[in-house]
Amino acid sequence: MKKTTLKNLTHAHAWLGLIISGVLMIVFVCGSLSFFRENIVLWDMQYDAPHTQVTEDSELIPVSNIAKQITAQGHTFPDDHGVFIELPTKEQPYYVSYFEIETPEGKHVDIEQSFDPYTGELLSLDQSNYYLGHMLYQMHLNLIFPTGGTELVGIVSLLFFVMVLTGCLIVLKKIISHYYLYRTNRNKDLYLDGHTMIGVSALPFTFIYALTGVMFNLSIILQAGFGLAVFKGNIPALMETADFYSPPRITELANAPSDLARIDDIMADAKQRHPDKKVYFVNLFVPNDANAQLEVALTQPLSFERVTRLTYQVNTATLLQEYAPSQSATAGTYDVLSTLHTAEFGSNIVKFVYFILGLGCCYLILTGNLIWITKREQQRQQSSRGLQFVKAMTLALSSGTLIAVASCFIAARFAPESWSQVSLQPSLFGIMIALCLIHGWFSKPARNAMMQQLSLAGLLFIINPIYDLVQWLSGHVTPHYLTADVLLVNCALLVVCGFCWLLVQHHRAPVQAFEGTPATQS
């Protein structure tokens, strides 16, 4: 490769990385923790959750009783929304229902309710108090922007895909001979060698994430392109050809009551048709009408085909449709890529491996920013004001993201119950980013400011595991079904803490070597 071409690729790689590093850091930090999204929700409620237990032989109250109890509350349900009911499991031993109601003023209100699996009693659990896991997932998807967030993340994913390709081309010539090169006697070489080594090691992971990120977040643009080019603007024809799943749409009402007791017959029929799968949830459409339909979703653990959906007519308990993504090449491919993206094909061990690889991508972002800023600080012709702003913004959206996320975990555990987590968590996230921006503005040089922020992030991430340990030693008994979730989340927090402090320690070692004793090259 010519030197000019290599130089241009390097400049493109560096500038693209700097431009998208802030959004990319938020996406990867929140996305890595979102592998344990459901675990975080359960970790969050460990001091409030009921001490109940569900086993394989447990005699649970039928789903029809829960459906009857919800419909007896007298709500008006929109025709195009279902009553979603999750069945009890060992990890979540109670029924959880999500549905939307319509007020007399015409407004739609979201309702979440939990029910005892043995008595059907409405529990006092308020799911909105355990918002952290859902917030991290939304930050990963669209940065919690009301509009445009999904497309922004998609564009960043596309640019990240370009960065992956340019990075491969830059190191292609020396990808083998310099793979193990890790020079600890010079700061610049330390960051550059670590950036290259982690980048090459995590290449399959970063490639699939860049590709699927574009697929998920820019799917509307891709659909519009195919719809105009191939289907002449007929998007419904495109979706029908792709054969993606579409939920029931009931256009005519019978204006007669439904027989919700038949739901139990439907559940028995679904289990008989798929004895190797478990019912994950049911979704009941127009529950108060005789034309009600029930969607039954079945899952098979550790499988690439995540959900098989059966649609039944409730009053007659007859099967109307059976849908599995594998029946369509397009939907099947999308489902496999989606499963690869979320690591749902594997156990918690696989998710933890994905989590470590996600932190590796955070290391790429941190070291890449540090290399760029350090180089610019050494150039005298660089505008000091412009560089100061870029440095502060870059620090706030890289190492500051770790501080913001750690602060949200602390707020989830220690904030008063009277405070709304839905309002508190996003606001706290933004405030911590702003404080890190101010710190980055007044701190010099950039690498010292980043190490100070990483040290603080590590300290914040270790607070919750220490608190839970103290509570356990003091005699607090965690519900049995939450023990694995609490341990898993606290281990993840400790790993992030170790990641931050390891970067700080690695920074100090070469500085000492540079100032005094020569360090060896490995």
Secondary structure, DSSP 8 states (H G I E B T S, - for coil): --HHHHHHHHHHHHHHHHHHHHHHHHHHHHHHHHTTHHHHHHHHTTTTS------TT-----HHHHHHHHHTT-----TT-EEEEE---SSS-SEEEEEEEE-TTS-EEEEEEEE-TTT--B----GGG--HHHHHHHHHHHTT-SSSHHHHHHHHHHHHHHHHHHHHHHHSTTTTTTTT--B-SSHHHHHHHHHHHHHHHTHHHHHHHHHHHHHHHTHHHHHHHHHHHTSTT-HHHHHHHHT------------S---TTHHHHHHHHHHHH-TTSEEEEEEEESTTSTT-EEEEEEE-TT-S--EEEEEEETTTTEEEEEE-GGGSHHHHHHHHHHHHHHTTTS-HHHHHHHHHHHHHHHHHHHHHHHHHHHHHHT-TTS-HHHHHHHHHHHHHHTHHHHHHHHHHHHHHHHS-TTS-HHHHHHHHHHHHHHHHHHHHHH-SSHHHHHHHHHHHHHHHHHHHHHHHHHHHHTT----GGGHHHHHHHHHHHHHHHHHHHHHHHHHHHHHHHHHSS---B-
